[in-house]
């Protein structure tokens, strides 16, 4: 199952050819985005224009484990049970309570 796709869309390369050479790219995945579990990464190198050309596609290039700690700033908060889903973003929440809705 595919969780997400990501593309290098930086303005320094977008729409411009790259000269021959060795390149190293890094994609940073924000903390608290992925749910706990073992994941595999597939990598593709493509040219997007004028038509998409797939140069290489390698499956299972990187394997890693996401551990959802019960300490620190985990998206699980104080909950210790299993949490479903493929992604677990740490979302900002706001809650407003009106005084008339609070029971004495």
C-alpha positions in Angstrom: 0.0 0.0 0.0 1.3 3.4 -0.9 1.2 6.0 1.8 2.3 9.1 -0.2 4.4 10.3 -3.1 6.9 13.1 -3.0 8.7 15.0 -5.7 11.6 17.4 -5.7 9.9 20.6 -6.9 12.6 23.1 -5.7 12.7 26.3 -7.8 16.4 25.8 -8.6 15.7 22.7 -10.6 12.1 23.0 -11.7 11.8 23.2 -15.5 15.5 23.2 -15.9 17.7 20.4 -17.2 20.4 18.9 -14.8 23.9 18.4 -16.1 25.4 14.9 -16.0 26.9 14.0 -12.6 26.2 12.4 -9.2 23.4 13.9 -7.2 22.3 13.2 -3.6 18.8 14.2 -2.6 17.3 14.2 0.9 13.6 14.3 1.7 12.7 15.3 5.3 9.6 13.6 6.7 8.2 15.7 9.5 8.0 14.1 13.0 4.6 12.7 14.0 3.4 12.3 10.4 3.7 8.5 10.0 2.0 5.9 12.3 4.0 3.4 14.1 5.2 0.4 12.1 7.8 -1.0 9.6 7.9 0.9 6.3 9.7 0.4 2.9 10.7 3.2 0.5 10.6 2.9 -3.3 12.6 5.4 -5.4 12.1 6.5 -8.9 14.1 8.9 -11.1 12.0 10.6 -13.8 12.2 13.5 -16.2 8.8 15.4 -16.1 8.9 17.3 -19.4 8.1 17.5 -22.2 6.6 14.1 -21.4 7.2 12.0 -18.3 10.1 9.5 -18.8 10.8 6.9 -16.1 14.6 6.4 -16.0 14.7 4.0 -13.1 12.4 2.6 -10.4 13.8 0.6 -7.5 11.5 -1.1 -4.9 12.4 -1.6 -1.2 15.5 0.7 -1.3 15.2 1.8 2.3 13.5 0.1 5.2 12.8 1.8 8.6 10.7 1.5 11.7 8.6 4.2 13.2 8.3 4.0 16.9 5.6 6.1 18.5 6.9 6.9 21.9 4.6 7.5 24.8 7.0 10.3 26.0 7.7 13.8 24.6 5.6 15.3 21.8 4.1 12.2 20.3 0.8 12.6 18.5 -0.6 9.8 20.8 -0.6 12.1 23.8 -1.4 10.2 27.0 -3.2 7.3 25.1 -1.3 4.0 25.4 -3.5 1.7 23.3 -3.0 0.8 19.6 -3.8 3.6 17.1 -4.9 2.7 13.6 -4.1 4.5 10.3 -1.1 5.0 8.1 -0.3 8.6 9.0 -0.4 10.2 12.4 0.1 14.0 12.1 0.5 16.1 15.2 -2.3 18.5 14.6 -2.9 21.8 16.4 -6.3 22.0 18.1 -8.1 24.8 19.7 -11.2 24.4 21.9 -13.4 27.2 23.1 -15.9 26.7 25.9 -18.7 29.1 26.7 -19.4 29.7 30.4 -23.1 28.8 29.8 -22.2 25.3 28.6 -20.3 24.3 31.8 -22.3 22.4 34.4 -21.6 23.5 38.0 
